[in-house]
Amino acid sequence: MYQNSPSFNFVKAFNFAMEISSLRMLSPLPIIWKNKRFLNMGSKKRYKGALKVINHYAMEVIRSKEEEQQQEGSEESLRTHDLLSRFMYSSSLNIEDFKDKEQKRKFLRDIVISFIQAGSELTSTALTWFFWLILGHPRCEQ
């Protein structure tokens, strides 16, 4: 059931892309991953596919937020809701910064992905430290 949902595919793609990006830094010779990228083969080919899934999901989030705001129709709702709404409002104030609506959406997409990445890193770091501290204090563990 969950394996066919868009959010499950996004999570799998996001985790894969993060893993490949991390492994790139550990590569002894950058020429290896650069050749894979140039030839579009192996993990780099799957990486590109994962990026498409990630970008598509983030764009769907933005489109659904745009539809929600059109239904509400109030400029006040843009300023008071969630973080994405606030970014959408501030970017609508500076509309001359973007060539067209698609460029604005790509900007918002990058923000969405950045916040998802920051949240996942924050959570994993917090859990790592939590377990490390618990293991260092057996009395608290009990």
C-alpha distance (Angstrom), angle and dihedral (degrees) to the residues before:
residue distance angle dihedral
M1 . . .
Y2 3.82 . .
Q3 3.79 94.1 .
N4 3.79 91.5 70.4
S5 3.79 95.5 47.2
P6 3.82 118.6 107.0
S7 3.81 92.3 -125.7
F8 3.83 91.8 54.0
N9 3.82 90.3 51.2
F10 3.80 89.2 47.6
V11 3.81 92.3 52.3
K12 3.81 92.0 48.8
A13 3.80 91.9 47.3
F14 3.80 92.8 45.0
N15 3.81 93.1 50.2
F16 3.80 91.3 46.9
A17 3.81 92.6 49.3
M18 3.81 91.1 48.9
E19 3.81 90.6 49.6
I20 3.81 93.5 49.4
S21 3.81 91.3 46.6
S22 3.80 90.4 51.7
L23 3.78 92.8 47.5
R24 3.79 89.8 51.8
M25 3.80 89.0 64.9
L26 3.80 90.9 51.5
S27 3.79 94.2 51.0
P28 3.81 110.1 116.9
L29 3.80 91.4 -147.7
P30 3.81 119.1 35.5
I31 3.80 88.8 -160.5
I32 3.83 88.5 73.7
W33 3.81 96.5 62.1
K34 3.80 91.3 36.1
N35 3.81 89.8 57.0
K36 3.81 91.1 46.8
R37 3.80 89.0 51.4
F38 3.82 92.9 47.1
L39 3.81 92.7 47.8
N40 3.82 92.2 40.5
M41 3.79 93.7 -132.0
G42 3.79 141.0 132.5
S43 3.77 118.6 -4.2
K44 3.81 92.2 -5.9
K45 3.79 91.2 60.1
R46 3.80 90.5 50.9
Y47 3.82 88.6 44.5
K48 3.80 91.0 58.0
G49 3.81 89.3 49.8
A50 3.80 90.4 50.5
L51 3.81 90.7 50.5
K52 3.81 89.8 53.6
V53 3.81 90.5 53.4
I54 3.83 91.5 47.0
N55 3.80 93.7 47.8
H56 3.81 92.6 45.6
Y57 3.80 92.2 51.1
A58 3.81 93.1 47.6
M59 3.82 91.0 48.6
E60 3.81 90.0 50.9
V61 3.82 89.5 53.5
I62 3.80 89.5 52.1
R63 3.81 93.6 46.3
S64 3.79 91.8 49.6
K65 3.82 90.1 49.8
E66 3.82 89.9 50.1
E67 3.81 90.3 51.4
E68 3.79 90.9 48.0
Q69 3.79 90.9 51.8
Q70 3.81 92.2 48.0
Q71 3.79 89.8 53.1
E72 3.80 92.0 49.9
G73 3.79 89.9 43.2
S74 3.77 93.9 -167.7
E75 3.80 123.5 123.8
E76 3.80 87.6 -152.8
S77 3.81 90.6 64.1
L78 3.80 89.1 59.7
R79 3.80 91.7 60.9
T80 3.77 101.9 41.3
H81 3.78 108.1 45.0
D82 3.77 129.6 69.8
L83 3.78 130.1 -28.6
L84 3.80 94.4 -93.6
S85 3.82 90.4 54.3
R86 3.77 89.8 52.5
F87 3.82 91.7 51.5
M88 3.78 89.7 47.6
Y89 3.78 90.3 51.6
S90 3.80 94.5 47.8
S91 3.81 92.1 47.2
S92 3.81 89.8 49.9
L93 3.80 88.7 56.7
N94 3.81 90.3 55.0
I95 3.80 96.9 41.5
E96 3.81 91.5 145.7
D97 3.82 87.9 69.4
F98 3.82 89.2 71.8
K99 3.79 129.8 62.7
D100 3.79 93.5 -145.0
K101 3.78 144.1 -19.6
E102 3.81 92.2 -82.7
Q103 3.80 92.4 57.5
K104 3.81 89.2 50.5
R105 3.81 89.9 51.0
K106 3.81 91.0 51.1
F107 3.80 89.1 51.9
L108 3.80 90.1 51.1
R109 3.82 90.4 45.1
D110 3.79 90.2 56.7
I111 3.80 90.2 50.2
V112 3.82 91.9 50.4
I113 3.81 92.1 49.8
S114 3.81 91.7 46.1
F115 3.79 92.0 53.5
I116 3.80 92.3 46.9
Q117 3.79 90.2 50.7
A118 3.80 92.8 46.3
G119 3.80 90.8 49.3
S120 3.79 93.9 49.7
E121 3.80 92.6 47.7
L122 3.78 91.7 46.8
T123 3.79 92.3 50.9
S124 3.80 94.8 48.2
T125 3.80 91.8 46.6
A126 3.80 92.3 48.5
L127 3.81 92.1 49.3
T128 3.80 91.8 47.6
W129 3.78 91.9 52.9
F130 3.81 91.7 43.7
F131 3.80 93.3 55.9
W132 3.80 92.1 42.3
L133 3.81 90.7 53.8
I134 3.81 93.2 45.2
L135 3.80 91.8 50.8
G136 3.80 89.9 49.7
H137 3.81 91.6 55.0
P138 3.82 109.9 48.8
R139 3.80 92.4 -179.0
C140 3.82 90.0 61.1
E141 3.79 90.9 45.7
Q142 3.81 90.5 58.8
